[in-house]
Amino acid sequence: MATKPVTLDDHWDIAGRSYSEVVLRETTTLDIVEAREEAEEAREVIMANGRSEVTIVASPMRAAVALIQKQIVSLDGEEIPISHTCEGEDVSPLLRWTEPPEGTRSLALIVDDPDAPDPKAPRMTWVHWVVLGLPAGAGSLPEGVAQEALPGAGRFGRNDWKHAEYGGPCPPIGRHRYFHKLYALDVELAELKTPTKSELLEAMEGHVLAHTELVGTYQKQAP
């Protein structure tokens, strides 16, 4: 049975470029093959036109995302603006997505960095932001959103600084990748108050209807 697409759109306006959109839907083998073919076509369009105004269709499941990750990384691997980092205002970015699949009761968001502390020798994944309890009808999070401004029962979990808030990129060395992962869930997880990423993932197990992600990068400008 087909489901409505779930997307997480990158609206960082970088160097005059438009945003990239990754559309994720129900998994089939054909979906994966078609996604890889479309990703390659999209790359050719971007190489020819110097733009990233392309939609890629892929699977919502982690395995399928992994299969096509290297195909789409050139589309959404933009540099994160300094305003969203520790060298700027350190405010969360604008994120926008389309209607989640039928049966979605809540949305969760995790932003983390798998390249800590050094991308040449990563030893851990550092968690920058955890959000849960967003209603299915929430179509976006505004830039710099505060916990009290979250829609519905939305609330922040704890990041690896032990704070229930957004903490922007602040890599000690090299250029790091920052994964913005959105999950459509068939539960509300009302019992979780201020969970860590691990606690949230454990509670979400078996309840993920769809999953999408964007990857931004950052390297400190000051030594």
C-alpha positions as CSV (number, residue, x, y, z in Angstrom):
1,M,0.0,0.0,0.0
2,A,1.5,3.4,-1.0
3,T,2.0,6.0,1.6
4,K,2.2,9.8,1.3
5,P,5.7,11.1,0.9
6,V,7.7,12.3,3.9
7,T,10.4,14.9,3.3
8,L,12.9,16.9,5.3
9,D,13.9,19.9,3.3
10,D,17.1,21.8,3.7
11,H,16.3,25.5,3.5
12,W,19.7,26.8,4.2
13,D,20.3,29.4,1.5
14,I,24.0,28.9,0.8
15,A,26.0,30.7,-1.9
16,G,22.8,31.6,-3.7
17,R,21.7,27.9,-4.1
18,S,18.2,26.7,-3.6
19,Y,17.5,23.8,-1.2
20,S,17.7,20.1,-1.9
21,E,14.7,17.8,-1.1
22,V,14.9,14.1,-0.2
23,V,11.5,12.3,-0.5
24,L,11.2,9.0,1.3
25,R,8.3,6.5,0.9
26,E,7.4,2.9,1.4
27,T,10.2,0.4,0.7
28,T,10.5,-2.0,-2.2
29,T,13.5,-3.3,-4.1
30,L,12.3,-1.3,-7.2
31,D,12.2,1.9,-5.1
32,I,15.9,1.4,-4.2
33,V,16.9,0.8,-7.8
34,E,14.9,3.7,-9.1
35,A,16.2,6.0,-6.3
36,R,19.8,5.2,-7.3
37,E,19.1,5.8,-10.9
38,E,17.3,9.1,-10.2
39,A,20.2,10.2,-7.9
40,E,22.6,9.7,-10.7
41,E,20.5,11.6,-13.1
42,A,20.2,14.4,-10.5
43,R,23.9,14.5,-10.0
44,E,24.3,15.0,-13.8
45,V,21.7,17.8,-13.8
46,I,23.6,19.6,-11.0
47,M,26.9,19.1,-12.7
48,A,25.5,20.6,-15.8
49,N,23.5,23.5,-14.3
50,G,25.3,24.2,-11.0
51,R,22.0,24.0,-9.1
52,S,20.5,21.7,-6.4
53,E,16.8,22.2,-7.3
54,V,16.3,18.4,-7.6
55,T,13.9,15.9,-5.9
56,I,15.2,12.4,-5.2
57,V,12.9,9.6,-4.4
58,A,14.1,6.9,-2.0
59,S,13.0,4.4,0.7
60,P,12.2,5.5,4.3
61,M,14.0,2.5,5.7
62,R,17.5,2.7,7.1
63,A,18.9,0.0,4.9
64,A,17.6,1.6,1.8
65,V,18.9,5.0,2.9
66,A,22.3,3.5,3.5
67,L,22.3,2.0,0.0
68,I,21.7,5.4,-1.7
69,Q,23.5,7.6,0.9
70,K,26.6,8.1,-1.3
71,Q,24.3,9.0,-4.2
72,I,22.5,11.8,-2.4
73,V,25.2,13.2,-0.2
74,S,26.3,15.7,-2.9
75,L,22.8,17.1,-2.9
76,D,22.3,17.9,0.8
77,G,25.9,18.0,2.1
78,E,26.0,21.7,2.1
79,E,28.0,23.7,4.6
80,I,26.0,24.8,7.6
81,P,25.7,28.6,8.0
82,I,27.8,30.1,10.9
83,S,24.6,31.4,12.5
84,H,23.7,27.8,13.5
85,T,27.1,27.1,15.0
86,C,29.1,27.9,18.2
87,E,30.9,30.6,16.2
88,G,27.7,32.4,15.5
89,E,24.3,32.8,17.2
90,D,24.1,29.1,17.7
91,V,20.4,28.9,16.8
92,S,18.7,25.9,15.3
93,P,18.0,25.9,11.5
94,L,14.7,26.1,9.8
95,L,13.4,22.6,9.0
96,R,10.3,21.9,6.9
97,W,8.7,18.6,5.8
98,T,5.6,17.4,4.0
99,E,2.7,15.4,5.4
100,P,3.9,12.1,7.1
101,P,2.4,8.7,6.3
102,E,-1.0,7.6,7.5
103,G,-1.0,6.4,11.0
104,T,1.7,8.8,12.2
105,R,1.0,9.9,15.8
106,S,4.1,11.9,16.5
107,L,7.4,13.0,15.0
108,A,10.9,12.9,16.5
109,L,14.1,14.6,15.4
110,I,17.8,13.8,16.2
111,V,20.8,15.8,15.1
112,D,24.2,14.2,15.6
113,D,27.8,14.2,14.5
114,P,29.4,10.8,13.8
115,D,32.8,12.3,13.2
116,A,33.7,13.4,16.8
117,P,36.3,14.3,17.8
118,D,38.3,14.1,14.6
119,P,36.8,13.0,11.3
120,K,40.1,11.3,10.5
121,A,39.9,9.2,13.6
122,P,36.2,9.3,14.9
123,R,35.6,7.7,18.3
124,M,32.0,8.6,19.0
125,T,28.8,10.2,17.8
126,W,28.1,13.5,19.5
127,V,24.4,14.4,19.9
128,H,23.5,18.0,19.3
129,W,19.7,18.1,19.4
130,V,16.9,15.8,20.4
131,V,13.2,16.7,19.8
132,L,10.2,14.5,20.3
133,G,6.4,14.6,20.7
134,L,5.9,16.8,17.6
135,P,2.3,16.3,16.3
136,A,1.9,14.6,13.0
137,G,0.4,17.8,11.5
138,A,3.5,19.9,12.4
139,G,5.1,20.8,9.0
140,S,8.1,22.6,10.2
141,L,10.3,24.0,13.0
142,P,11.2,27.6,12.7
143,E,14.8,28.9,13.0
144,G,15.9,29.3,16.6
145,V,12.8,27.6,18.0
146,A,12.4,27.5,21.8
147,Q,11.0,24.6,23.6
148,E,7.9,26.6,24.7
149,A,7.2,27.4,21.1
150,L,7.2,23.8,20.0
151,P,3.8,22.6,18.6
152,G,1.6,20.2,20.5
153,A,3.4,18.1,23.1
154,G,6.8,18.8,21.5
155,R,9.7,18.9,23.8
156,F,13.5,18.7,23.8
157,G,15.5,15.7,24.9
158,R,19.0,16.0,26.3
159,N,22.0,16.4,24.1
160,D,25.5,15.3,24.9
161,W,26.2,18.6,26.8
162,K,23.5,17.3,29.1
163,H,21.2,20.2,28.1
164,A,17.6,20.0,26.8
165,E,18.3,22.5,24.0
166,Y,19.9,22.8,20.6
167,G,23.7,22.9,20.5
168,G,25.2,23.8,17.1
169,P,28.3,22.5,15.4
170,C,31.5,23.2,17.2
171,P,34.0,20.7,15.9
172,P,37.4,20.8,17.6
173,I,39.3,19.7,14.4
174,G,38.5,19.1,10.8
175,R,35.2,19.2,8.8
176,H,32.4,17.2,10.5
177,R,29.1,15.9,9.2
178,Y,25.9,16.7,11.0
179,F,22.9,14.4,10.4
180,H,19.4,15.8,10.8
181,K,17.2,12.7,11.1
182,L,13.4,13.0,11.2
183,Y,11.2,10.0,12.2
184,A,7.5,9.5,11.8
185,L,6.2,7.3,14.7
186,D,3.0,5.4,15.3
187,V,3.2,6.3,19.0
188,E,3.3,9.5,21.1
189,L,5.9,8.5,23.7
190,A,4.2,10.5,26.3
191,E,6.1,8.6,29.0
192,L,9.4,10.1,27.9
193,K,10.0,13.5,29.4
194,T,13.6,14.6,28.6
195,P,15.2,11.5,27.0
196,T,18.7,11.1,25.7
197,K,19.2,10.0,22.1
198,S,19.7,6.4,23.3
199,E,16.6,6.4,25.4
200,L,14.5,7.8,22.5
201,L,15.9,5.3,20.0
202,E,15.1,2.5,22.4
203,A,11.5,3.7,22.9
204,M,11.1,4.2,19.1
205,E,12.1,0.7,18.2
206,G,9.4,-1.0,16.2
207,H,7.4,2.2,15.9
208,V,9.1,4.0,13.0
209,L,6.8,4.4,10.0
210,A,9.2,6.5,8.0
211,H,12.7,8.1,8.3
212,T,14.5,10.8,6.4
213,E,17.7,12.7,6.9
214,L,19.8,15.6,5.7
215,V,23.5,16.0,6.1
216,G,25.2,19.4,6.7
217,T,28.9,19.9,7.2
218,Y,31.0,22.4,9.2
219,Q,34.6,23.3,9.9
220,K,35.5,26.0,12.4
221,Q,36.6,29.2,10.8
222,A,38.7,30.3,13.7
223,P,41.6,28.0,14.9
